[in-house]
């Protein structure tokens, strides 16, 4: 994947005295009083900013926060708490600039934070007029916000068309390198774990991966639908019977090229969905009409862990059971530990996946953790991400 890297521009001394505009992802959670409750995204933005400062640039940073109404700024839309936290992390003042589209005063060695970009009329519709104004503010545009790469907006796509130079920041570069390595140049066997409550939300991903992976491990409600496709009873478990034919097609497509969709041989059931529900391990043939399947069983988990142990690449999206309840968490825990202990290159993404990684404390043993959410899923689907495509076009021009 060809794109200009911000780190290369910095190393080549091409940023001295330049105005650098960084589109970061600083959309952090806050409490009712406006205090930041989790600052991972702010801390993750610091390397790009530091790189620009060390290279002698004048630095502008912007981001969205929440879901503001364009043209109607409200106090809760403000990046002021982010500016304060950035000041602490950088060890220097970070001024917050309102109404910045028509001009920004910033000098080399200085960082300014440009107020919530989604308040600007035309941002979400990717207005060329707005993008051209923003492009005039800078000499170098840096996209370092993979989480918004699937959206064509003025600060993620439009400005990249018109800025003198458009490049990828360290976060975006690392994400694209990891995804490219996992899906375009994988070491085999390539194992993908795709789990979740609905096949319909991930059917495109499953079909795309069915052409690429050696083992497609399904979990959650998705696995229940595949169990129906294999002719098994699932009781009153969550599933989508109308997508059974789609599941059968995926099984057949993979089987035809010697790949597989492993179907559970045992499951963990309950008669209700509750934190207090009693968990019972059953072979799949013993599932009754009253059962709800809430996790894979220990024999299935051990079988899948073996596949992960011999993998060359593992892509992980979604827990395989209701891991929030400990009695239905063993399947996810077993696979998480297998991924952590595997010699395979692993990439994991999706909100519930990140929660599972945190729960089992394996973050330092995953090859790459994607924080992209929707962008991660769209990449897995094989979709072109607009913010990435424009950087590729600019690099090829």
C-alpha positions in Angstrom: 0.0 0.0 0.0 1.7 3.2 -1.2 1.3 6.5 0.7 3.5 9.3 1.9 4.6 8.7 5.5 4.8 11.7 7.9 7.8 10.1 9.6 9.7 10.1 6.3 9.0 13.8 5.8 10.3 14.5 9.3 13.5 12.5 8.8 14.1 14.1 5.5 14.0 17.6 7.1 11.0 18.7 5.0 9.0 20.1 7.9 11.3 22.9 9.2 9.2 26.1 9.4 6.3 24.4 7.7 2.6 24.6 8.8 1.4 21.1 9.7 -2.3 20.3 10.0 -2.9 17.0 11.8 -6.4 15.4 11.7 -6.3 13.3 14.9 -9.0 11.2 16.6 -9.4 12.8 20.0 -13.0 11.7 20.5 -12.7 10.6 24.1 -15.4 9.7 26.6 -16.3 12.2 29.2 -18.5 12.3 32.4 -21.4 14.6 32.9 -19.1 17.3 34.3 -17.0 17.2 31.1 -14.0 15.4 32.7 -12.2 12.9 30.4 -12.7 9.4 31.7 -10.3 7.6 29.4 -7.5 9.3 27.5 -6.0 6.6 25.3 -6.8 8.4 22.0 -5.2 11.6 23.3 -2.0 9.8 24.4 -1.9 8.0 21.0 -2.0 11.3 19.2 1.2 12.6 20.9 3.8 10.9 18.7 2.7 12.7 15.6 2.5 16.0 17.3 5.9 15.5 18.9 7.4 14.4 15.6 6.2 17.7 14.0 7.5 19.8 16.8 10.9 18.2 16.9 11.1 18.7 13.1 10.6 22.5 13.6 7.0 22.7 12.4 4.1 25.0 13.4 1.4 22.5 14.4 -2.3 22.6 14.1 -4.4 19.7 15.4 -8.1 19.1 15.1 -10.6 16.3 15.8 -14.3 15.6 16.1 -15.8 15.1 19.6 -19.3 13.6 20.0 -22.0 14.3 17.5 -22.4 18.1 17.3 -24.8 20.0 15.0 -23.0 21.8 12.2 -23.1 25.5 12.6 -24.5 25.3 16.2 -21.6 25.1 18.6 -22.6 24.1 22.2 -20.3 24.1 25.3 -20.4 20.3 25.5 -19.0 20.1 21.9 -15.8 21.8 23.0 -12.3 20.3 22.8 -11.3 22.4 25.8 -10.8 19.4 28.1 -8.7 17.8 25.4 -6.5 20.9 25.1 -5.8 20.8 28.8 -4.8 17.1 28.7 -2.7 17.6 25.6 -0.9 20.5 27.4 0.0 18.1 30.2 1.2 15.4 28.0 3.3 17.6 25.8 4.6 19.8 28.6 3.8 23.0 26.8 0.7 25.2 26.3 -1.9 24.1 23.7 -4.2 27.0 22.9 -7.7 26.2 21.7 -8.8 28.2 18.6 -12.4 28.9 17.8 -13.6 30.0 14.3 -10.4 28.8 12.7 -11.4 28.0 9.1 -10.5 31.4 7.7 -7.1 31.6 9.4 -4.9 30.4 12.2 -1.9 32.2 13.8 0.7 29.6 14.8 4.5 29.7 14.8 7.2 26.9 14.6 7.5 25.1 17.9 3.9 26.0 18.9 0.8 23.7 19.0 -2.8 24.9 18.7 -5.9 22.8 18.9 -8.6 23.7 16.4 -12.1 23.5 17.9 -14.4 20.5 17.1 -14.2 20.1 13.3 -17.7 18.7 12.9 -19.2 22.0 14.0 -18.0 23.5 10.7 -20.9 23.6 8.1 -19.9 21.3 5.2 -17.6 18.9 7.2 -19.8 15.8 7.1 -20.8 16.4 3.4 -17.1 16.7 2.5 -17.6 20.2 1.1 -14.9 21.2 -1.4 -15.3 24.9 -0.5 -14.6 24.1 3.2 -11.8 21.7 2.3 -10.1 24.3 0.1 -10.2 26.9 2.9 -8.6 24.4 5.3 -6.0 23.3 2.8 -4.8 27.0 2.6 -4.0 26.8 6.3 -1.2 24.3 5.9 1.9 23.2 3.9 1.5 19.6 5.0 -1.7 17.7 5.9 -1.4 14.6 8.1 -4.2 12.1 8.6 -3.6 10.2 11.9 -7.2 9.2 12.5 -7.8 5.7 11.3 -11.1 5.5 13.2 -12.6 8.0 10.7 -10.8 6.6 7.6 -14.1 5.0 6.4 -15.8 8.4 6.2 -15.3 10.9 3.4 -15.4 14.2 5.3 -13.8 17.6 4.8 -11.0 17.0 7.4 -10.4 13.3 6.4 -10.8 13.4 2.6 -11.5 16.8 1.1 -8.5 18.6 2.6 -6.2 15.8 1.4 -7.2 16.6 -2.2 -6.1 20.2 -2.0 -3.3 20.4 0.6 0.2 20.9 -1.0 1.3 17.6 0.6 -1.0 14.9 2.1 0.4 12.1 4.2 -0.3 9.4 6.8 0.7 9.9 10.4 2.3 7.3 12.6 -1.0 5.8 13.9 -2.6 5.5 10.5 0.6 4.2 9.0 0.9 1.5 11.7 -2.7 0.5 11.2 -2.5 0.1 7.5 0.8 -1.8 7.7 -0.7 -4.2 10.2 -4.0 -4.7 8.3 -2.1 -5.1 5.0 0.2 -7.7 6.6 -2.7 -9.7 8.0 -4.9 -9.7 4.9 -2.8 -9.0 1.8 0.5 -10.7 2.7 -0.4 -13.2 5.5 1.7 -16.0 6.8 -0.4 -19.2 6.5 -2.4 -20.8 8.0 -4.6 -17.7 8.2 -7.2 -18.0 10.9 -10.0 -15.5 11.3 -12.3 -15.3 14.3 -15.5 -13.4 13.5 -18.1 -13.4 16.3 -21.1 -11.4 17.3 -24.8 -11.5 17.7 -25.8 -11.2 14.1 -24.7 -12.7 10.8 -26.4 -10.0 8.9 -24.0 -7.3 10.2 -21.0 -9.3 9.3 -22.2 -11.4 6.3 -20.1 -9.3 3.9 -17.0 -9.7 6.1 -17.6 -13.5 6.3 -18.0 -13.8 2.5 -14.8 -11.7 1.9 -12.8 -13.8 4.4 -14.1 -17.0 3.0 -12.0 -16.4 -0.1 -8.8 -15.8 1.9 -8.6 -17.6 5.2 -7.7 -21.2 6.0 -10.0 -21.5 9.0 -13.0 -19.2 9.7 -13.9 -19.5 13.3 -17.4 -18.2 14.0 -18.8 -17.4 17.5 -21.8 -16.0 19.3 -25.1 -15.7 17.4 -23.2 -16.1 14.2 -22.0 -19.6 15.2 -25.6 -20.5 16.1 -26.7 -19.6 12.5 -23.9 -21.8 11.2 -24.9 -24.6 13.5 -28.4 -24.4 11.9 -26.8 -24.6 8.5 -25.0 -27.8 9.6 -28.4 -29.3 10.6 -27.9 -29.0 14.4 -30.6 -28.0 17.0 -29.9 -24.7 18.8 -33.0 -24.5 21.0 -34.1 -20.9 21.7 -30.6 -19.5 21.0 -30.1 -16.2 19.1 -29.8 -16.9 15.4 -31.0 -15.7 12.0 -32.7 -18.6 10.2 -33.2 -16.5 7.0 -29.4 -16.4 6.6 -28.9 -20.1 6.9 -28.5 -20.4 3.1 -25.8 -17.8 3.1 -24.0 -19.7 5.9 -24.3 -22.9 3.8 -22.7 -21.1 0.8 -19.8 -19.9 2.9 -19.2 -23.5 4.3 -19.4 -24.9 0.7 -17.1 -22.3 -0.8 -14.4 -22.8 1.9 -14.7 -26.6 1.7 -14.2 -26.5 -2.0 -10.8 -25.0 -1.6 -9.8 -27.2 1.4 -10.5 -24.5 4.0 -13.0 -24.9 6.9 -15.6 -23.3 9.1 -15.2 -25.3 12.4 -18.7 -26.1 13.8 -18.8 -26.4 17.6 -18.9 -30.0 19.0 -20.0 -28.9 22.5 -21.6 -25.7 23.9 -22.4 -24.0 27.2 -26.2 -23.6 27.6 -28.6 -21.9 30.0 -32.4 -21.6 30.1 -32.2 -17.8 30.6 -30.0 -14.9 29.6 -28.9 -13.5 33.0 -25.8 -12.9 35.1 -27.2 -15.5 37.5 -28.0 -18.2 34.9 -26.8 -21.7 35.6 -24.3 -22.8 32.9 -24.5 -26.4 31.6 -22.0 -27.9 29.2 -23.6 -30.1 26.5 -22.6 -31.9 23.4 -24.3 -30.3 20.4 -26.5 -33.3 19.9 -28.0 -32.9 23.4 -29.2 -29.3 23.0 -32.9 -29.1 23.9 -35.7 -26.8 22.8 -35.4 -24.9 26.1 -31.7 -24.2 25.8 -29.9 -21.0 25.0 -26.3 -21.4 23.7 -24.2 -18.7 25.4 -20.6 -20.0 24.8 -18.6 -22.6 23.0 -17.8 -25.7 25.1 -14.4 -26.8 26.4 -13.9 -29.5 23.7 -14.6 -26.9 21.0 -12.4 -24.3 22.7 -9.5 -26.8 22.9 -10.0 -27.7 19.2 -10.0 -24.1 18.1 -7.0 -23.2 20.4 -5.0 -25.9 18.5 -5.8 -24.3 15.2 -4.7 -20.9 16.6 -1.5 -22.4 18.0 -0.5 -23.6 14.5 -1.6 -20.4 12.7 0.8 -18.0 10.9 -1.7 -15.1 11.1 -4.7 -14.5 13.3 -7.4 -11.9 12.7 -9.8 -11.5 15.7 -13.1 -9.7 15.7 -15.5 -10.5 18.5 -15.8 -12.7 21.6 -17.2 -16.2 21.1 -19.5 -16.2 24.1 -21.3 -13.9 26.5 -17.9 -13.2 28.2 -19.4 -10.4 30.4 -20.8 -13.3 32.5 -17.9 -15.4 33.9 -19.8 -18.7 33.6 -20.0 -18.1 29.8 -16.5 -16.6 29.4 -14.3 -19.7 29.2 -14.5 -20.0 25.4 -13.4 -16.4 24.8 -10.8 -16.7 27.6 -9.3 -19.9 26.0 -9.1 -18.4 22.5 -7.7 -15.1 23.9 -4.9 -17.0 25.7 -4.2 -19.1 22.6 -3.8 -16.0 20.5 -1.5 -14.5 23.2 0.6 -17.6 23.3 0.7 -18.2 19.5 3.7 -17.3 17.4 1.4 -16.0 14.8 1.1 -12.4 13.9 -2.2 -11.3 15.4 -4.4 -8.3 14.8 -7.5 -7.7 16.8 -10.2 -5.0 16.6 -13.8 -4.1 17.5 -15.1 -2.7 20.8 -16.1 -6.0 22.4 -12.8 -7.6 21.3 -10.8 -4.7 23.0 -12.9 -5.3 26.2 -12.0 -9.0 26.1 -8.3 -8.2 25.6 -8.4 -5.9 28.6 -10.3 -8.4 30.7 -7.7 -11.1 30.1 -4.7 -8.7 30.3 -3.1 -9.8 27.0 -2.7 -6.4 25.2 1.1 -6.7 25.2 0.9 -10.1 23.5 -1.3 -9.2 20.5 0.6 -8.2 17.4 -1.5 -5.2 16.7 -4.7 -3.9 18.3 -6.9 -1.8 16.0 -8.9 1.0 17.6 -10.6 1.8 14.3 -14.0 0.2 15.0 -16.0 0.8 11.8 -12.9 1.4 9.7 -11.4 -1.9 10.9 -14.6 -3.8 9.9 -14.8 -2.1 6.5 -11.2 -3.0 5.8 -12.0 -6.6 6.7 -15.0 -6.4 4.2 -12.5 -5.5 1.5 -14.0 -2.0 1.1 -12.0 1.0 0.0 -11.5 3.5 2.8 -12.0 7.0 1.3 -9.4 8.7 3.6 -6.8 6.1 2.7 -7.7 6.0 -1.0 -7.0 9.8 -1.4 -3.6 9.4 0.3 -2.7 6.7 -2.2 -3.9 8.9 -5.1 -1.8 11.8 -3.8 1.3 9.5 -3.4 0.9 8.2 -7.0 0.4 11.7 -8.5 
